[in-house]
Amino acid sequence: MVKLEEFGVEQWMDKYETTPDVLNIAETCAASISIDELVALCEDKKAPGPLDTSVTLTYGAIRGSQKLRQRLADLYSVRAASPMSPESILITPGAISANFLVLYKLIGPGDHVICMYPTYQQLYSVPESLGAEVSLWKLRQEKNYVPDMAELEQLVKPNTKLIIINNPNNPTGAVICKSALQAIISFARERDITILSDEVYRPLFHGISPVDDEYPPSLISMGYDKAIVTGSMSKAYALAGIRTGWIACRNPEIIEGLASARDYTTISVSQLNDQVATYALSANVIHALLSRNINLAKTNVALVEKFVNDHSSVCSWVKPLAGTTAFIQFKKNGEPVDDVAFCLDVLEKTKAMILPGSKGFGHERGFDYKGYVRIGYVCHTAVLKEALERMSKYVAEELVGGGFPSGQLPLR
């Protein structure tokens, strides 16, 4: 029997996000929108809406509609040396399904996997459940969460099958820049190692400009045919409710193998969801949708920055460049707080919901991020403002003033 450890992030979210009157700033999607709001963003007011209700609801195109896969292929072709074919795209029920499918197909007992860390727990727990050995490639605050190539050299083994990266990174909001991506590709190509890049927060870049020389292209656009990327409509596109993600890979052997394995997990995605995703990625909608979400991220990250600066005696961070999440360390009397006790106390006293780092990334793995919490800041601005105002008062009273941790030690 496959043994999977408890999925800490999802368990925490499921348990606490329905708290009455909660101010949810643990959520990692850009503030979700309705179909009506999506239609309102369309630049062509005479264009047909997202749903063709005359379509018969069969399974539909097994790999995803040609139109949706073409729109994704066009997006990946923008910064690429050669255009991508829609045959290089598989549509899945969210990125979580896309990641699982890649790992399920490619990884097994005796394999070694290197996974960037901290990151979404699925990316290292699933390979372990499949019998692989996993080495964590740790990102460090003192290095602004930039991956260290020298450490990668130390982690690689003769049986390394896969390198997993997450760009932009959850939970830090850090970006792997273009030159670092090139270095990772060169390293993998020399050793014939496949790379999986979880790009679910792409293209929500708000602290680095597309005209910057180090602006990161998608890994799929950088000329390595053993690069696989996954993406989703949930985070950057604010459409988590349609449960639509994808896998992209230019290597026909890999993509066909994944398509074959996919038959065991997914016949097809909902035609209705496919239609909405296709509409959102259309030329008439995508620019307004991304502009809405990037502007929201810029506005809100400034609010978090002010909060951190106002309480710099007890909290610190590396300001995110992209995505929707910030990783903030809280201290009391110079020592990191117990992150779980802290988050529960904050929720009880302020109704602000945040995520303890150890629940997302695990002390049992030699967790190096004591006292850290993850905040999802690309929610509606009014929600974030209210949550930060309440947390500001809490921090002044409980961390600076001396209330927390109510008889508990700062660390477990």
HELIX and SHEET records of a PDB file:
HELIX    1   1 GLY A    8  TYR A   16  1                                   9    
HELIX    2   2 ILE A   35  LEU A   41  1                                   7    
HELIX    3   3 GLN A   66  SER A   77  1                                  12    
HELIX    4   4 PRO A   86  SER A   88  5                                   3    
HELIX    5   5 ALA A   95  LEU A  106  1                                  12    
HELIX    6   6 GLN A  122  SER A  129  1                                   8    
HELIX    7   7 GLN A  141  LYS A  143  5                                   3    
HELIX    8   8 MET A  149  LEU A  155  1                                   7    
HELIX    9   9 LYS A  178  ARG A  191  1                                  14    
HELIX   10  10 LEU A  219  SER A  221  5                                   3    
HELIX   11  11 ALA A  240  ILE A  242  5                                   3    
HELIX   12  12 PRO A  252  ARG A  262  1                                  11    
HELIX   13  13 GLN A  271  ALA A  280  1                                  10    
HELIX   14  14 ILE A  286  ASP A  310  1                                  25    
HELIX   15  15 ASP A  339  THR A  350  1                                  12    
HELIX   16  16 GLY A  357  PHE A  361  1                                   5    
HELIX   17  17 HIS A  363  ARG A  365  5                                   3    
HELIX   18  18 THR A  381  TYR A  394  1                                  14    
HELIX   19  19 VAL A  395  VAL A  400  3                                   6    
SHEET    1   A 2 LEU A  23  ASN A  24  0                                        
SHEET    2   A 2 ALA A 352  MET A 353  1                                        
SHEET    1   B 7 ILE A  89  THR A  92  0                                        
SHEET    2   B 7 GLY A 245  CYS A 249 -1                                        
SHEET    3   B 7 ALA A 227  SER A 232 -1                                        
SHEET    4   B 7 THR A 194  ASP A 198  1                                        
SHEET    5   B 7 THR A 160  ASN A 166  1                                        
SHEET    6   B 7 HIS A 112  TYR A 117  1                                        
SHEET    7   B 7 GLU A 133  LYS A 138  1                                        
SHEET    1   C 3 CYS A 315  TRP A 317  0                                        
SHEET    2   C 3 THR A 325  LYS A 332 -1                                        
SHEET    3   C 3 GLU A 335  PRO A 336 -1                                        
SHEET    1   D 4 CYS A 315  TRP A 317  0                                        
SHEET    2   D 4 THR A 325  LYS A 332 -1                                        
SHEET    3   D 4 TYR A 372  GLY A 376 -1                                        
SHEET    4   D 4 LEU A 355  PRO A 356 -1                                        
END                                                                             
